[in-house]
Amino acid sequence: MSAWEFFLNNRNEFFTLVWQHLALVAISTSIALLIGIPVGIMLTRRPRLRAPVLGFANVMQTVPSLALFGFLIPLPFIGGIGARTAIVALVLYSLLPIIRNTVTGILGVDASVREAAVAMGMTDRQILFQVELPLAASVILTGVRVAVVIAVGVATIAAAVGAGGLGTYIFRGLRTNDDRLILMGAVPAALMALAADFGLGLLEKRFDFRAKRASVKSNRVLRRLVWATLALIVALGIFAAWWSARRPSTLAFHAHVSIGTKDFTESVLLGEMVAQMLEARGVEVERQYELGGQLCHDALLAGRIDLYPEYTGTSYTDILHHKPITDPRAVYDELKQEYAQKFNVEVSAPLGFENTFAILVRGEDARKFNLKTISDVVPLTPRWHAGFGQDFKSRADGYPGLARAYNLKFAEPPREMDLSLTYRALASKQVDFIAGNSTDGLISSLDLVQLEDDRHYFPPYEAVFLVRRDALQRVPELNEVLAKLGGALSTEEMRRLNYEIDGNKRDRREVVREWLKSKGWG
């Protein structure tokens, strides 16, 4: 299917994501303007506050976006999963250029102009609104221009916290090795940034008083711009209120469940299974899919979501920080006990399959060198290059322990990158050795081979759901759905479902719907 055909088949979703992206940028930059310009004006009147305030704004710009999202999620009122967190983060990123340029523009007004205004008997307020702001408008608009372009770019990352926008396509395309999806997200986002930069650049030139002859006309235009901006802010505020109101509230529905998933295909499929089964029982479902890093765990503890799919080995080593062990029953029993005591969270029955780390090589290399186990590849590693996701590189059950267990030594230190990119790097011969997921559909579609863990290094990674106990009490149907899913999926079946998405590029809801029907549950 070509990119154009994909667009035609998915145009409703595409325009929804574009609208979400525009809304995130417009709302956040409008709020940043309401905060940034008054703060900038204040700093021109109180020089002692200038250094600490601009220092804070500078620090906010240096914090990586995903880290900032992670900090915001547990916070009451301003945090959580979805658009609210993204807007708060975008506002923080947009403040620096607006505040800095407001200060620079006002302080850059010629002192003789101020003196003339004072000599004419103008008050400080009149000087600000009739002299300083009109003369500084061009510089202030430069800051707004920078802020908008930053917001358009950072808004793509907001998809990692379930805020929607065009980043949804980019992340999905990276996970499924689908260039069409990457282009569908990246190209419109780039065009938005270019359009915003060009449009605000033209507006900036209109307010360049060095090229103006009549300030009266410019003041009139500025007043119109102010009123237009205020009208836009009011309209966006109404839209934001409507957007928030239309989202289901846990207080409004007795039978309501918020489902989270991590940012890879299998996790989304498992979440969608629960969602469709609950909806068939009349339960209102809120989908908070494709959350990056440990955002699912943080959101679960903060009460932002009610459940998400997880793997026993991941929880055991990465969340509870235990040393890896190989006994599946011992790991599961320990998880049930500790999650109940520490987090008031229930661990569901295993779903029937295990998704362990998969040590992968290209199929052509496996056939050429007769590679079947990790031990088989050890003699080749001094000439090979490895690439791992950030998660595998740092975890207790990840690369450091694997390297010790098998005495792995590569031609250079392994490259650290996003997990979805490691598949592309392996297939394109940029690296020779990666750690993926054993049920990933890309293994088949890219002709990769999983090597056997012959020294039994990895702990068990049985798929389960982690669910808040209050949700189980509030929604009895949830107990029934999780009980049905216990033991319902084999490793081969899960890999086939993943391949339908990653290999055959099918819609995940349709794939889940067909699977439920095959089980007699749809």
Secondary structure as UniProt FT lines:
FT   HELIX           3..9
FT   HELIX           11..45
FT   HELIX           47..49
FT   HELIX           50..62
FT   HELIX           65..72
FT   TURN            73..74
FT   TURN            76..78
FT   HELIX           83..107
FT   HELIX           111..119
FT   TURN            120..121
FT   HELIX           124..127
FT   HELIX           128..132
FT   HELIX           133..155
FT   HELIX           157..161
FT   HELIX           167..176
FT   HELIX           179..206
FT   HELIX           209..211
FT   HELIX           215..246
FT   TURN            250..252
FT   STRAND          256..262
FT   HELIX           265..279
FT   TURN            280..282
FT   STRAND          284..291
FT   TURN            293..294
FT   HELIX           295..301
FT   TURN            302..303
FT   STRAND          307..311
FT   HELIX           312..314
FT   HELIX           315..319
FT   HELIX           328..343
FT   STRAND          345..347
FT   STRAND          357..362
FT   HELIX           363..369
FT   HELIX           374..377
FT   HELIX           378..383
FT   STRAND          386..389
FT   HELIX           390..394
FT   TURN            396..397
FT   HELIX           399..406
FT   STRAND          415..417
FT   HELIX           419..427
FT   TURN            428..429
FT   STRAND          433..437
FT   TURN            438..439
FT   HELIX           442..445
FT   TURN            446..447
FT   STRAND          448..452
FT   TURN            454..455
FT   STRAND          462..468
FT   HELIX           469..474
FT   HELIX           476..485
FT   TURN            486..487
FT   HELIX           491..502
FT   TURN            503..504
FT   HELIX           508..518
FT   TURN            519..520
//
